[in-house]
Amino acid sequence: AYVFVMNSVYEMSGIDRSVTKCIFADGIMSVSLLRKLGIEGTCNLILDRYHLVEVDWPKVFGWHYSHIKKLMKNMVESNSEDEFITIFEDIRRRCPNEKHQEY
Protein backbone atom coordinates (compact mmCIF):
# COMPACT_ATOMS: atom_id res chain seq x y z
CA ALA A 1 0.00 0.00 0.00
CA TYR A 2 2.80 2.44 0.83
CA VAL A 3 4.49 1.84 -2.53
CA PHE A 4 1.21 2.72 -4.27
CA VAL A 5 0.78 5.86 -2.16
CA MET A 6 4.34 7.04 -2.74
CA ASN A 7 4.19 6.30 -6.48
CA SER A 8 0.93 8.28 -6.62
CA VAL A 9 2.56 11.21 -4.81
CA TYR A 10 5.39 11.25 -7.35
CA GLU A 11 3.00 10.93 -10.28
CA MET A 12 0.58 13.63 -9.11
CA SER A 13 3.27 16.10 -8.03
CA GLY A 14 5.46 15.66 -11.08
CA ILE A 15 8.53 15.64 -8.83
CA ASP A 16 11.31 13.21 -9.67
CA ARG A 17 11.72 10.60 -6.94
CA SER A 18 15.51 11.14 -6.91
CA VAL A 19 15.00 14.44 -5.05
CA THR A 20 13.60 12.53 -2.04
CA LYS A 21 16.47 12.47 0.44
CA CYS A 22 14.74 11.11 3.55
CA ILE A 23 11.46 9.58 4.64
CA PHE A 24 10.41 9.68 8.28
CA ALA A 25 8.49 6.62 9.43
CA ASP A 26 7.20 5.00 12.59
CA GLY A 27 8.60 1.55 11.93
CA ILE A 28 5.87 0.25 9.65
CA MET A 29 7.94 1.13 6.63
CA SER A 30 11.29 -0.53 5.99
CA VAL A 31 14.21 -0.31 3.63
CA SER A 32 12.25 -2.59 1.27
CA LEU A 33 10.00 0.42 0.56
CA LEU A 34 13.04 2.39 -0.62
CA ARG A 35 14.08 -0.56 -2.80
CA LYS A 36 10.62 -0.90 -4.34
CA LEU A 37 10.59 2.82 -5.11
CA GLY A 38 14.08 2.62 -6.60
CA ILE A 39 15.50 5.23 -4.21
CA GLU A 40 17.51 3.08 -1.79
CA GLY A 41 20.78 4.59 -3.00
CA THR A 42 19.67 8.23 -2.69
CA CYS A 43 17.21 8.26 0.22
CA ASN A 44 17.48 7.52 3.96
CA LEU A 45 14.72 6.03 6.07
CA ILE A 46 14.56 7.71 9.48
CA LEU A 47 12.62 5.77 12.09
CA ASP A 48 10.79 7.22 15.06
CA ARG A 49 12.59 5.39 17.89
CA TYR A 50 9.90 5.86 20.53
CA HIS A 51 7.15 4.25 18.49
CA LEU A 52 9.48 1.56 17.21
CA VAL A 53 10.63 0.53 20.70
CA GLU A 54 7.45 1.19 22.70
CA VAL A 55 4.64 0.48 20.22
CA ASP A 56 5.62 -1.35 17.02
CA TRP A 57 8.07 -3.95 18.30
CA PRO A 58 5.94 -4.99 21.31
CA LYS A 59 3.14 -5.75 18.83
CA VAL A 60 5.43 -7.73 16.53
CA PHE A 61 7.30 -9.73 19.18
CA GLY A 62 4.42 -10.14 21.66
CA TRP A 63 5.21 -11.81 24.98
CA HIS A 64 8.85 -12.37 23.95
CA TYR A 65 9.54 -8.64 23.67
CA SER A 66 10.06 -8.16 27.39
CA HIS A 67 13.03 -10.57 27.14
CA ILE A 68 14.75 -8.66 24.32
CA LYS A 69 13.58 -5.06 24.81
CA LYS A 70 16.84 -3.82 26.36
CA LEU A 71 18.86 -5.38 23.53
CA MET A 72 16.50 -3.92 20.91
CA LYS A 73 16.85 -0.46 22.43
CA ASN A 74 20.65 -0.83 22.58
CA MET A 75 20.65 -1.88 18.93
CA VAL A 76 18.69 1.22 17.89
CA GLU A 77 21.04 3.42 19.91
CA SER A 78 24.26 1.68 18.82
CA ASN A 79 27.26 3.88 18.09
CA SER A 80 28.72 1.91 15.21
CA GLU A 81 27.76 -0.55 12.50
CA ASP A 82 29.83 -3.26 14.21
CA GLU A 83 28.00 -2.72 17.52
CA PHE A 84 24.66 -2.76 15.69
CA ILE A 85 25.47 -6.06 13.92
CA THR A 86 26.74 -7.70 17.13
CA ILE A 87 23.55 -6.82 19.03
CA PHE A 88 21.36 -7.71 16.04
CA GLU A 89 22.91 -11.21 15.83
CA ASP A 90 22.44 -11.68 19.60
CA ILE A 91 18.77 -10.74 19.27
CA ARG A 92 18.30 -13.16 16.36
CA ARG A 93 19.77 -16.01 18.45
CA ARG A 94 17.37 -15.22 21.28
CA CYS A 95 14.23 -15.08 19.13
CA PRO A 96 12.03 -18.16 19.49
CA ASN A 97 10.85 -18.51 15.92
CA GLU A 98 11.99 -17.92 12.38
CA LYS A 99 9.35 -15.24 11.70
CA HIS A 100 10.88 -13.04 14.40
CA GLN A 101 14.42 -13.87 13.34
CA GLU A 102 13.66 -12.65 9.81
CA TYR A 103 11.80 -9.50 10.95
Steps between C-alpha positions, in 0.01 A plus 500: 500500500780744583669440164172588326457814711856618442485426126174698486663793681783504246261468207258770617769747608719456195807498725778257416541239773879554503449830686360309801787494748327364811172347609395510864308194615371338816640155434227370272707588198835334436792522264304272264275801429804697382604205282154466346497872423849480351642761739701285742827651379389864531254503791527426874224351711484668841306306761317645797680317783231547764225339296733231372615397849182566700219429252598317180745240628287396801220424252729302270687300765212459748579333832864444397569873472552548872797259475672691218383860549826624655702344217264646238535846652880463515500395135304810396735720702822326391800720427646303212404254229707229671317554831166496317581170323627336821181588690281411201655150479453453877133594467453258209647215709260579783186514285280192536382465143614559146236768432653720770854417394424622147314815614 
